[in-house]
Amino acid sequence: MLKMTTLFSKETMMKLKALIASAKTYVVLLILAIGLLLYTVSVGYKQVNRLHETGDMVAHTLEVQRTIVELSAKFQELESLQLKVLLKEDSSNLSGIVVSEMEQTLERLKQLTSDNQAQQERVKVLEQLCDKIRSEVNTVESTDSIAVIDSIEAKDSVEINLASKRYQRIGRISKIVEESQILKERMLSEENYLMVARKEEYTSQSFLTPMSSLLVAITALGIFLIGFISIYKQKGEIQEVNNQVFNQNKKLQETEEFLKGVYKSSNNVISHFEPIMDGEKNIVDFQFKYTSDAIEKVTGTEQEDIIGSSLLDKYPMVSENGLFSLMKDCYLNGDTQEHESVYTFENQTKYIHNTVVKSANGITNTAWDTTKVKEAEKVLQKLNEDLSLQNTIFKEAENVAGVGSFIWYLDDGSATVSDNFYRILGVKPNSFEVTFDAYKEYVHADDISIFESLGTNTEDSGKSTVFTYRVFTKNKGIRYLDLKGRNLEIDNRPVSVGIVQDITSRIEKDRELIESYEKLKQSNEELESFNRVASHDLQEPLRKIQMFISRIEDDEAGKTPNAGSAYFNKIKAATFRMRELIQNLLSYSRIDKINSKFEQIELNDTIEKVEDELSQLIKDTKTEISYSGLPLLYGIPFKIEQLFTNLISNSIKYRNKDIAPQVHIVSEKLRSDTIAENFVKNAEYYYKISLRDNGIGFDPEFASNIFEVFQRLHSKNEYSGTGIGLSICKKIVEKHNGYIHAVSKKGEGATFIIYLPVQ
């Protein structure tokens, strides 16, 4: 808060100083008068007290004398009672009562003379006498009994012995009483001496006390007159100053209201504390003297319930989290303290930052609710961690993909590039400052013009139209870079942001691919040429050979010797095999070129057509073919028919000679992720079609070889064939995006498994 002096005007302060200077004399006189008044009042007060003290001392002496006389009377009364008992043989208990009263009087005398050592010694002697006389009184009966017994033993008169014993006791009591009377006289003499001295003191004080009172009254009147005159003279000036002070106080109140408004509008909790100390001046707590309205918003407790209460009673957790200790240090040492901790108010966790400063009579604490700041810091920290992780991943991705990133400032040509950008150039990260001119030294001379158009293209179109250019690297020679950039503004500066990728390996692979394509194209052309030769030039001589063989057989039937007939049959079989081989080769080479449309195929109908086509072979070999519930496929009808024709023909060809051939065809629908076989699965579901026979089978090690071109497991003398049939089956299945393989054991038949996608 603002200091009071800053609220007063200079003019007011000058008048106050003048007023103070002119009143210095009066102030000095007033101080002297007040001092004199206080002195005279204190003297008068002391005189009155002294008078009361001397009066009390005289009364005390009289009380002691009265008690001494009373005690002496008790001794004499006890002696009289004992004589009465002796003379009248009175056995009443009055002596015991007197003894008790005597002890009480003696105790009172002991207390009254506690300030007089000599009298205390005499009181001790009186106590001994009191004990003796009490002993004599208490032993009356026992003494009489002893006297009677002695008389019986001595054979004397009992009455004579009793009287003798009692007179002896009375004598002892009288002696005790005489000793007490002697002490009484001594004590009274001491008290009379004190009485004389105290009366003289009382007489003296009786005279001085009125005089002191008169002096005090005169002094007070003088001070009043001096003060009245001074006040009357300065009344006008004081009134003016009071008016100015009133105005300044009004301004001060307005300022205080302003500060209160500031406190209320502030979200910070401003509190003032005063220390609470124990008997040893140790701070044990702090008391709330003031706190702002914001405390209710932070803690949920109203301002009225907090002001005047104890800090530890309201918030005991400050003793555990260290704030209370810092507050004590601030009050004792005057050092400003900072503290932040976690608090729980109304089941809500809050972060509170406290600033503690020393004030005139206590400490002021400003508490700031930093919960939102902490939450924002946590979010920012999480974002930074995520960003750091993403940067790490991005850097790793750059390394794996051979990519570098850049930010190119188009206004001055400077750039910020990633570490991998440097590595692409074959240099260490940050080995040189990347600028447009510095980087251009790495660009291939033939691509300089392309690279220089980068800035213009980015500014005009908003993105880079430069895609590929070459650079010279330090350790890898010429490299091809692919660039992709976009125009942005960062800090009001035009920039191009993007990535560069080393595509040298891709360019080289593209070249190799083009070369392979050209070679493949040439091979295809040669294969086309072979197909033409095979379909026309090779088959034409075979047809003529077969024709001439047929004519010779017709013309020379029965004329040819047996050996010649056998040769003709071999020639005929060889030409048939040659023709079959040429047709199979043509069929195999044309599969990939078939552009027929895929159609829905009812597989049950297809198998029936195959049975019709192979009906004579099936009849001759007594083959049994079973199937049911086969699926609806999507494919090329005549190729699917050729697939199953080849498979069924293969099963019949490699039949067991001892039993009739059996072919069983089944199917099921499977999810692609449940298929164990390793092949490219582009469909979600596949039909698994299994064709199982009871033929001769084959060794499992040849399961993959049987689908290769011209691969035969038996000689042509054992089983006829070209070795292309199953290769054609594999080609057809692959044409339909499927997969085929065989499972078998020698002598146990074979199973051909086909996977075709479900459309």
C-alpha positions, 0 to 999 in steps of 0.5 A, spaced: 500 500 500 502 507 498 505 510 504 501 515 508 506 521 506 505 520 499 498 522 500 499 529 503 501 535 499 507 539 499 503 545 502 500 541 507 507 538 509 510 545 509 505 548 514 505 542 519 513 543 519 512 550 521 507 549 526 511 544 529 517 548 529 513 554 532 510 549 538 517 546 540 518 551 546 511 549 548 512 542 547 518 542 551 515 546 556 509 541 556 514 535 557 517 538 563 510 540 566 508 533 564 514 530 567 513 534 574 506 532 574 508 525 574 513 526 579 509 530 584 503 525 583 508 519 584 510 522 590 503 523 593 502 516 591 508 514 595 506 518 601 499 515 601 501 508 600 506 510 606 501 512 610 496 506 609 502 502 610 504 505 617 497 505 619 497 497 617 503 496 621 500 500 627 494 495 626 498 489 625 502 491 632 496 491 636 493 485 633 500 481 635 499 484 642 492 482 643 493 475 640 499 475 645 495 477 651 489 472 649 494 466 648 497 468 655 490 468 658 489 461 655 495 458 659 492 461 665 485 459 664 488 452 663 491 452 670 484 454 673 481 448 670 486 443 672 485 446 679 478 446 679 479 438 677 483 437 683 478 441 688 472 439 685 474 432 682 470 435 676 472 430 670 469 434 664 473 435 658 473 443 658 481 442 658 481 439 652 477 445 648 481 450 651 488 446 649 485 446 642 483 454 642 490 455 645 493 451 639 489 455 634 491 462 637 498 460 637 498 458 630 495 465 628 500 468 633 506 465 628 503 467 622 502 474 625 510 474 627 512 471 620 516 477 619 519 478 626 525 473 627 526 474 634 518 473 635 518 467 631 524 464 636 519 466 642 513 463 638 517 456 638 518 456 645 511 457 646 509 451 642 514 447 646 510 449 652 503 448 649 506 441 647 508 440 655 501 442 658 497 438 653 501 432 655 499 434 662 492 434 661 492 428 656 495 424 662 490 425 668 487 418 668 493 414 666 497 418 672 491 416 677 491 409 675 499 409 677 497 412 683 492 407 685 497 401 683 502 404 687 498 404 693 496 397 693 503 395 692 505 399 698 499 398 702 498 405 703 491 409 703 489 410 695 486 417 697 493 419 699 497 417 693 492 420 688 492 427 692 499 427 691 500 425 684 495 430 682 498 436 686 505 434 683 501 435 676 498 441 678 505 444 680 508 442 673 502 446 670 503 452 674 511 452 672 509 452 665 504 457 666 509 462 669 514 460 663 509 463 658 508 469 662 515 471 662 515 470 654 509 474 654 512 480 657 518 479 653 514 479 646 509 485 649 515 489 650 518 487 643 511 489 640 511 496 645 517 498 642 515 497 635 508 500 636 512 507 639 516 507 632 510 505 628 506 511 631 512 516 630 512 514 622 504 514 622 504 521 625 510 523 620 506 521 614 500 524 616 503 530 616 506 529 609 501 526 605 496 532 605 502 537 603 503 532 597 496 532 595 496 540 595 503 540 591 500 535 586 493 539 585 497 546 584 502 542 579 496 540 575 493 546 575 499 550 573 500 544 567 492 545 565 493 553 565 500 552 560 496 547 556 490 551 555 494 557 553 498 553 548 492 550 545 488 556 545 494 560 541 494 554 536 487 552 535 487 556 529 493 553 526 491 546 528 484 547 525 487 548 519 491 542 519 486 538 521 482 540 515 487 538 511 488 532 514 481 530 513 482 532 506 488 527 506 484 522 510 479 522 505 483 521 499 487 516 503 480 512 504 479 513 496 486 510 495 484 504 500 477 503 496 481 503 490 486 498 493 480 494 495 477 494 488 484 492 486 484 486 491 477 484 489 478 484 481 485 480 482 485 473 482 490 472 487 489 471 494 492 477 498 493 475 506 496 479 511 498 475 517 501 477 524 505 471 528 502 468 534 508 466 539 509 462 546 512 464 552 519 463 550 517 468 544 517 462 539 513 463 533 507 457 533 502 460 528 500 466 524 493 469 525 489 472 519 489 479 519 486 480 512 485 476 506 482 478 499 475 475 497 479 471 492 480 466 497 473 463 497 474 462 489 481 458 491 479 454 497 471 454 498 472 458 505 468 465 505 473 471 507 469 472 514 470 465 516 478 466 515 479 473 518 481 472 525 483 465 525 489 461 526 493 459 519 494 452 522 487 451 524 484 452 517 490 449 513 494 445 517 498 442 511 502 448 510 506 445 516 508 439 512 509 442 505 514 447 508 510 454 507 509 455 514 517 454 515 518 459 510 513 464 513 517 464 519 524 465 516 521 471 512 518 474 519 525 473 522 530 475 517 526 479 512 527 475 506 522 474 501 520 467 500 517 463 494 514 457 495 509 452 490 506 446 492 499 442 491 493 443 495 486 439 495 480 444 496 473 441 496 476 434 493 480 438 487 487 438 486 490 445 485 497 448 485 498 454 489 504 459 488 506 463 494 510 469 495 511 471 502 514 478 504 515 482 510 511 488 513 511 492 519 508 488 524 507 481 520 508 478 513 504 479 507 502 473 502 500 473 495 497 466 493 497 465 485 492 459 483 497 456 478 493 450 476 491 452 469 498 454 468 501 447 471 496 443 466 498 447 460 505 446 462 503 438 462 500 439 456 506 442 453 510 437 456 506 432 453 506 435 446 514 436 446 515 429 448 510 427 442 514 432 438 521 429 440 518 422 439 515 424 432 522 428 430 526 422 432 521 417 428 522 422 422 529 422 423 529 415 423 524 415 417 529 420 413 535 415 414 531 409 412 527 412 406 534 416 404 530 423 405 532 430 407 527 435 409 529 443 408 526 450 409 528 455 404 527 462 405 526 465 398 528 472 400 535 471 402 536 464 400 538 461 407 536 455 409 535 450 414 536 443 413 535 436 416 542 432 418 540 427 413 540 432 407 547 433 409 548 426 409 545 425 402 550 430 399 556 426 402 558 430 408 557 431 415 551 434 418 552 442 419 559 441 416 557 448 412 552 453 412 546 451 407 545 457 402 542 458 395 549 459 392 553 454 397 548 449 395 548 450 387 556 448 387 553 441 389 548 441 383 550 438 376 552 443 371 547 440 366 541 441 371 543 448 374 538 452 370 533 447 372 535 448 380 535 456 379 528 455 377 526 453 383 524 459 387 521 462 381 516 456 380 515 456 388 513 463 388 508 463 382 505 456 383 505 455 390 509 449 390 515 446 386 515 444 379 522 441 379 522 434 381 528 431 379 536 433 378 543 431 379 548 433 385 555 431 386 556 428 392 563 427 396 563 420 397 558 417 392 559 421 385 553 423 382 546 422 385 539 423 383 535 427 387 527 428 387 524 434 390 517 436 393 516 443 396 510 448 397 510 455 398 509 458 405 510 464 410 514 463 416 514 469 421 512 473 415 517 471 410 516 467 404 519 460 404 519 453 401 518 447 405 519 440 403 523 434 402 529 431 397 529 424 396 535 420 393 532 416 388 539 414 384 537 407 386 530 407 383 533 411 377 538 405 376 533 400 377 528 403 372 534 403 367 535 396 369 527 395 368 527 398 361 533 394 359 529 387 362 523 390 358 526 390 352 529 383 353 523 381 355 519 384 349 525 381 344 523 374 347 516 375 347 517 377 339 521 370 338 516 366 342 511 369 337 515 367 332 516 360 334 508 360 336 507 361 328 513 356 326 510 351 331 503 352 329 504 352 321 511 350 319 512 345 324 505 342 324 505 342 316 510 337 315 507 332 321 501 332 317 504 330 311 508 325 314 501 322 318 498 322 311 503 318 307 504 313 313 496 313 312 497 311 305 502 306 305 498 303 311 492 303 306 496 301 300 501 296 303 496 293 308 498 285 309 505 286 304 509 289 309 513 284 313 512 284 321 519 288 322 517 294 317 510 294 320 513 295 327 517 301 324 511 304 321 507 304 328 513 307 332 513 312 326 506 313 327 507 314 335 512 319 334 509 323 330 503 323 334 507 325 340 510 330 336 503 333 334 501 333 341 507 336 344 506 342 339 499 343 341 501 343 348 506 348 347 502 352 343 496 352 349 501 353 354 504 359 351 497 362 349 495 362 356 497 369 358 495 372 352 488 370 353 483 376 354 477 372 354 472 375 359 471 372 366 464 369 367 460 365 372 462 358 372 457 352 375 463 347 377 458 341 377 456 343 370 464 343 368 465 337 371 460 333 367 462 336 360 469 333 362 466 327 363 463 327 357 469 329 353 473 323 357 467 318 357 471 313 352 477 313 357 473 313 363 469 307 360 475 303 358 479 304 365 472 303 369 474 310 373 469 312 378 468 320 379 464 323 385 463 330 386 457 334 389 456 341 392 461 344 388 461 352 388 460 357 383 466 360 380 468 366 377 473 365 371 474 363 364 470 357 362 474 353 357 480 354 361 477 351 368 474 346 363 481 344 361 484 345 368 480 339 370 480 335 364 488 335 365 487 333 372 482 328 371 486 325 365 493 325 370 489 321 375 487 316 370 494 316 367 497 314 373 492 309 376 494 303 380 493 297 375 490 293 380 484 297 382 479 301 378 481 308 378 477 313 383 477 320 383 473 324 388 472 332 388 470 336 394 470 344 396 470 348 402 470 356 403 475 359 407 478 365 410 484 368 407 487 368 414 486 361 416 490 358 409 496 355 411 499 355 404 504 361 403 501 365 396 499 372 395 492 372 398 488 378 395 481 376 396 478 375 403 475 368 402 477 363 397 474 356 395 479 350 397 477 345 391 481 338 393 481 333 387 483 326 390 485 319 387 487 312 388 493 312 383 500 310 384 502 317 387 509 320 388 514 322 393 513 328 397 520 331 395 517 331 388 511 335 390 513 342 387 517 339 381 511 336 377 508 343 375 514 345 372 515 344 364 517 338 361 518 335 368 517 327 368 517 322 374 517 316 369 520 314 363 516 315 356 516 308 355 512 307 362 507 312 361 506 317 355 505 324 355 509 331 354 510 333 361 506 340 360 499 338 362 500 340 370 504 346 368 498 348 364 494 347 370 498 351 374 498 357 369 491 357 368 490 357 376 495 363 376 491 366 371 485 366 376 489 369 381 489 362 385 494 357 387 495 350 386 499 344 389 499 337 390 500 332 396 502 325 396 505 319 398 508 313 393 503 308 392 497 312 396 494 316 391 495 324 390 491 330 392 491 336 388 489 342 392 486 348 388 485 355 391 481 360 387 478 367 390 471 368 392 468 373 387 
